[in-house]
Amino acid sequence: MSVTHGAARWLVLSSLLLARDAYTAQAGQGGVPANGSTRPTAPAQSSDLPFAILGPPPPVPPEVVARDESGRTTIRAVRLAAPLRIDGKLDEGVYASVASISGLIQVEPEAGMPSTQNTDVWVFFDSDRVYVSARCWEDHPDRMVANEMRRDSFNIVQNEHIAFVFDTFYDRRNSVAFAVNPLGGRLDGQITNERQFNSDWNPIWDVAVGRFEGGWTMEAAIPFKSLRYRPGRAQIWGFNLQRYVRWKNELGALTRIPKEMAQGSPRAIFQTSLAATLVGLEVPGGSRNLEIKPYVISDLKSDVNASPRISNDLSGDVGLDVKYGVTQNVTADFTYNTDFAQVEADEQQVNLTRFSLFFPEKREFFLENQGTFAFGGVAPGTTANANATSDTPILFYSRRVGLNQGRVVPIQAGGRLTGRLGRFSFGVLNIQADDEPVSRSPVTNFSVARIRRDILRKSNVGVIFTSRSAAQGGVGTNEAYGVDGTFSFFESLAINTYWARTRTDGLAHEDTSYRAQLDYAGDRYGVQLERLVVGDHFNPEVGFLRRDDMRRSFGQFRFSPRPRSIKAVRKFSWTGSLAYIENGAGRLETRDGIGEFAVELQNSDRFSVAYEGDYEFLPQPFPIATGVRLPVGGYDFATMRTGFTFGQQRPVSGNLLVEYGTFYDGHKTTLSFSRGRVNLTSQLSIEPSVSLNWVDLAEGSFTTRLVSSRVTYTVTPLLFVSALLQYNSGTNAVVSNVRLRWEYRPGSELFVVLNEQRDALARSFPALANRALIVKVNRLFRL
């Protein structure tokens, strides 16, 4: 069986038509609950509501919040006669005349108890914007942890902060999130299926913070043009808000959220299905928003290794991005002569395995709406740690587009259509990449189509199709297609499954992959069982495949009690897991058993000790380092490791790990310090990272050294300078990436980037290998 381009187009078109018909039928019936719940419930009814809601009846003015005995919450947005002045002072008359929403409920440490720090919240709107304001009371304002101002830094949610989400389609699964700390540092992003977070969704919005004697305040204004929502003037959204009091590690939310769904971090707000219902909103009449963002770029390059040698070569270019709101809930994106020169360089990794390394996507065009293209319960991942050791294939890995063998491949043009139609969400992407002679990349077309339908309360099923087609003289056409399902039950039980197949010229049979995973992630107990099969010829060339020809069986059990008699300890954790991997012929290739004991303290420090027993079979000689080649055969490993995590409320934080044990036919000692951060001031920080491996094998000894540091100075929340400096003994290179980013007006940016690589082995070290100075300016026009 094979899927042709025509069949794939028919599949996508028929699904979209089905979605349209389903949505039309829904609209004709006056609307139904968008979450598709099959759980018995008594939705609130009102002639003023466009459809039934899950929650208590709307509060009657002047009340703004209503709660029922089951813990569900409905809040009312209040219309303003005039726009708010966004200055963080909360001194307008509406704050006295309109009652606040208060009474946050703890998620951590005492789930279900009232938050110890009071928070007053207001939700307003006018004809153009929706507003969220908060007054955060503090018993000890001097203890507040706030040391990050840079936009979209994840350290913002490790500070004292307020975060809120809007479920604009009221589907109880997906939402858009906004977070603000007392310094005005802001983070925004998209939440998909309550688990995947994409921080590279950067809408236009305004925020200001302030201080008063008893705490801090926040005012945020989000234009309706920055959001997508269901058709119709009267709206019902989901809404939740959380507050993290970092100095005492207390997390509170507007609604009751079980500890296990917070996953031990400020992720409680991801649980869109538990959000409050927001009524009373009226949005502007339907309009097809158009955003045009041209850019101009100039660069000065030198490369001593090029032939002929390049010295201070000056060049320039222009390009264009366009975003068009086809409807209120369907968006089209177009890009021409795409350029990603402003993107931060990859963080280098040490690879002592025979499998491929995963590097996260950092390019904004591919990160926006990334969750739409997730397949099989596996997120594409925006961090290397999320996918570095995962054997589950990723069918769409956007770094295959515009990158080859570490070199940039020019992108001529591309388009993307994403949105929702009733219970269907979909994404279609097509990109045309130019040729690149050095990496021997011909002109290539990449296509991806993804459709997913929501079923039950929090489950979904879907299909995906990807295609890579090279021009004449290339490697031909590759296609991948699959079906998947994610089924969530109760509060912590999920089943993830998929079946996929690829079609590659010259490869036949053993070209399928499937997965069945059961995951119970309770607060006290956790169980995970998985069966994963990847055929020898399974070849998703627009995806990421760490290893093929395998049959993987995996089991994990976790016991995590919370001792009430030890006040300093939040949680103990005992975890045991076993992975057993055979090839298609039934031969054992990998066995990995891990036992770990960990203690998580109330101050967010964490200590762990683990024993790992491995077996690895090398089917062919493995060149693990320069001049060191391991022979074919089976190898047993036994490793002890201990680690300590210093919480981010400390002046110096990070993960310290020490590891020692057998390694193939010798020994390995590892010392690493990762995710480090030294807060010098609220504007200046250093993020060091060190990884050292001393390896002693029968075939030879070697040492790997990877040292890096990111230094960031934030002038304002919208202007920062950052330098990423790296040394890797594997490549004997010193690499620096210095970036200035200034959002000089909402959505418009100036970038100045300096990239430089130097040879660490040159006699005249630091000898220059290549350098590029880049200046890029873009301007957003919103029509």
DAQUI-V50133 format. One record per helix or strand of 2 or more residues. SS is the DSSP state (h for helix, s for strand). FROM is the first residue (numbers start at 1). TO is the last residue. Records with the same first field share a line. If there is no record, write none. Layout:
SS: FROM-TO / FROM-TO
This chain:
h: 5-28 / 94-97 / 141-143 / 154-158 / 224-226 / 246-248 / 259-262 / 268-270 / 272-274 / 364-367 / 370-373 / 384-387 / 398-400
s: 65-67 / 73-76 / 78-79 / 105-108 / 119-125 / 129-137 / 161-167 / 175-181 / 186-192 / 196-198 / 205-212 / 215-223 / 234-245 / 250-253 / 276-282 / 290-303 / 310-327 / 330-338 / 403-404 / 407-408 / 411-421 / 424-433 / 444-455 / 459-470 / 477-489 / 493-504 / 512-521 / 525-534 / 550-559 / 569-582 / 588-601 / 606-618 / 622-625 / 628-630 / 633-646 / 652-663 / 666-679 / 684-697 / 700-716 / 719-728 / 733-745 / 748-759 / 767-782
